[in-house]
């Protein structure tokens, strides 16, 4: 997460471009920080009682200065999350949601008459298998996929075949499942860099 000073620096740099003067910006930021620190912290007993009576939404407005603020633009930095929320969702629930998204992609493929509608479903199946294969969690994916579809667990199943079979609601025959899985295995093979 970016600090307020860094966010201000990036926003000012984006706004001013080549005419950006670092020393002038630094002086302005230091003045703003000094003003923010000089806000009264301790109150007399009468003032604190008056603030307590003010609704919470109005308390925030009371601390805002009279100068209008312009919205700052934040430059996106690759690999940096601006809002990292801690999630209480378990891994099982995340995997179940991902499998449900693949089911939704399958239903969208079935409803559509478009020629390329199949690719959205295959892309979703490819994405989840590669995601778990990179993290070496393929066994976990297989267990939860078979449990999700209420099918008997097969430890030796191909991950692509298992995901396709478990998310298609028995709407695809074995020959088509094999064809789709072979296609996705070929994609993995062709995308893997060859050692020279």
N, C-alpha and C positions, 0 to 999 in steps of 0.2 A: 504494500500500500504506500502511496506517495505521501510525503509529509506536506503540510500546507505550504511551506516555503517552496518546496520543489514544484508543487502544482502551480503556484503563482509564477515561478520562474519560467516554466514551460508555456503557460498561457501568455505571459508577457512576450516571450521570445516569438511565439507564433503570431501574436498580434502586431508587434512592431517590426519583425523581419530584420532587414539589414540595418535599420536605424536604431537597433537595440543598444542601449548604453548600460552595461552591467553595473558600474559604480552608482549611477543615478538610481537604478532599480533597487540595488542593495540598500541605499540610504532610505528610499521610500519604504521598503519593507521593514527596516529596523525601526523607523518612526511609527509605523502601524503596530508593530509588536509592542513597542514601548507604551503606546496609547492603550492597547488592550490590557497590558499589565497594570496600568494606573487606574483601572476601574475600581471603585470602592468594594472592598471585600467584607469589612466589618460594618454592622449596622447598629444603630441604637435600638432599643427595644420597641419604640414606636414605629420606626421604619420597617422592621421585620414583620410586625403585625399587619401593616398596610400591604406589604408584598404578598403575604400569605393569603389575603382576601382576594387578590387579583387572580382571575382564572389563568390556568397554565398556558393557554394559547396567547394571552396578552402579556405574560411575563417575558416571553421571548422577545416580543416586539419592543418592550421597554428598554432592552439592552442594545438594540440596534441603533447605530448612529443616524443622524439626520441626513448624512450624505447618501445619495442613491448609489447602490452598488451595481456594477455591470456584471453580467454573468461571465464566468471565466470558462474558457475552452480548455479541456484537458486533452493533451496529446496521448494517444494510446501507445504504450510501450509494449512490444511483444514479450510475452512471458510474465507480465505483471498483472495480477488481478486487482481491480480497483475495489471491489466489494467482495471480500471473502467471508462467506457465511458458514458458520459451523453447522453441519447438518446432523440431525439426530436420526436420520434414516439409516437403517441397517443395510448391509451389503445384499441380503436376500431381497429386500424391497426394491433396491436399485436394479438388481438383475431382473426381477419380475416386471418392473416398469419398462426395461429395455425389451424384454420379450413381448410385452403388450404392444409396444411401438412397432415391432416387426409384424405382429398379428394385424395391426391397423394398416400397415403397408401392404400386407397380403390382401386384406379386404378392399383396399383402394385399387389394387391391381385387378381384382376380380370384378369390381364395379365398372372399371374404365374399359372403354373400347379402343383406347389408344394403342398404337403399335408398340411403343416403347414403355408401356406401363410396367412391364415386368422388371425393368432395371431398378426401379425404386425399391422393390421388395428384395431383389438380390443384393443391392447395395447395403441395405439394412442388415441382412443376414451376414454378409461379408464383414461388415464393420464390427459386429459383436464378436464374431469368432476371432478375428485378428486382434481385437482389443484384449480378449482373455488369453489368447495364445502368446502374445508378447509378454504378458505378465505371468505366464506359466500357470494359469488357472483353468486350463481346459477341462480338467476333471470336474471342477466345481460347476463350470458352465453346463457340462453334460448332465450332472446330477440334477441341477435345478431345472434344466430344460425338460427332462423326462418327467420330473415331478410336476412341472407347470402343465404339461399335456396329459398327465395321469397315465403315462405309459410305463411299462416295465423298464428299469434301468439297464442299459447295455454299456458296459465299461469300454468295449472295443469299438464302439460306433465312431464313424467319421464325424468330426464336429460340425461340418457343413451339412451333412445329411441329417444329423440329429436336429439341428436348429430348424432346417427346412421342414422336416417331418413334424416337429413339435409345434410349429407356428402356423401350419396350413390348415388346421382343423380337419384333417383327413380328406382334404379336397384334392390332393395330388396323388397320383398312383406312383408305385415304386420306381417305374422306369423314368418318369419325369423327375422324381426326387434325385435319382442317380445322375441324370443329365445335368440338372442345376448344380449339384454338388461337384461334379467333374469340371464344370465351367468355372466355378469359384476356386477350386484347387489349381486350375490352370492360371487363373489371375494371380494367385499367391506365388506360383512358380515363376511367372513372367515378371513379377514386380520385385522379386528377390534379387539383389545384386549378385552377379556371378563372380567367383574368385578367379583371378587370372593367373 
